[in-house]
Amino acid sequence: MKKFLAITALMLLVISILSGCGGTKEQPTQPKAESVKLTISAAASLKDAAEELKTIYAKQNQDVSITYNFGASGSLQKQIEEGAPVDLFISAGKKQMDDLDAKGLIVKESRQDLLGNDLVLVAKKDSKITGFEDLSKPEVNKIGIGTPGSVPAGDYAKETLTTMQLWDKLQSKLVLAKDVRQVLTYVETGNVAAGLVYRSDALMNKDVKVVASAPSDSHKPIVYPMAVIKSTKQQKEVEKFVAFLTGEEASKVFEKYGFKTIKK
């Protein structure tokens, strides 16, 4: 009898162990979707608006990670030509996009004009400069502009000063900067008496004031074209982000930062 009870107890123990193992069997987990990483090369003047838009987009698309590469449009163009891994390019000038298009580096049908802007003359808040005519005065010793040929804002500045017959007169005063944000910094710190920047940049700095706007007929229209880079491996996700940038929500953000949205 004792032997029978011992065998019964042993069998119950084995059944209990086996049942326990079966109950704790782990279910296979579904692999998590990999995060999509997008690299956006954008003109330096877009920085503030672009960072806010990145935050908005990230909340709506948690599986997408956006990295910005800000700089002068000419420098960004060269990086793309040299094979930099870029998914989308937003330039502050048409020339840079035209050059990439000519080399077959963009998805041609994706190209579109995103924004417009104004060119303005800025100086420190306490400056006595009242307009472009003051730039020739002896007390205005240095004037900051973006480097023409590399920085679209510098090209617009050169066109404007040439139209006003000031370009040759001001050569000894010009201080060339790597991008429009550097021009703004030069003005803010007093390294130059005045500078030519985009209105969107001027609005973001409380230490400078807009002295005058460049006449619209003194330079070519300021347009920010964007296009998907042909080498992207994330074309669908890039196109989704492009749709966001051209939507109403993004337009409100761009306008808040002083840009002009181009309606299709």
ABEGO torsion letter per residue (X at the ends): XAAAAAAAAAAAAAAAAAAAAAAABBBBBBBBBBBBBBBBBBBAAAAAAAAAAAAAAAAABAABBBBBBBEBAAAAAAAAAAGBBBABBBBABAAAAAAAAAAGABBAAABBBABBBBBBBBBBAABABABAAAAABAABABBBBBBBGABAAAAAAAAAAAAAGAAAAAAAABBBBABAAAAAAAAAAGABABBBBBAAAAAABAABBBABBBBAAABBBBBBBBBBBAABAAAAAAAAAAAAAABAAAAAAAAAAGBBBBBX
